[in-house]
């Protein structure tokens, strides 16, 4: 569970650090180009779509990290209750 959580956090950090920021920067540049007439609406929408996909992937990474964290907490609780539970005779 720890490895899964670590991998999910690394994926989330990668989205935060580079991928999502890059997609936002590209969209802003595309918007500026559209405003000056050097980019068509369809081309601008391609950049918007790319940003939306990056945001969706970031949300998926966040859900994966939260799910792995919940599994990790559940594993810790099961481990603790197995050792210290008064009802298990130990």
Secondary structure, DSSP 4 states (H G I P E B T S, - for coil): -HHHHHHHHHHHHHIIIIIHHHHHHHHHHHHHHHHTTSS-HHHHHHHHHHHHHHHHHHHHHHHHHHHHHHHHHHHHHHHHHHHH-GGGT-
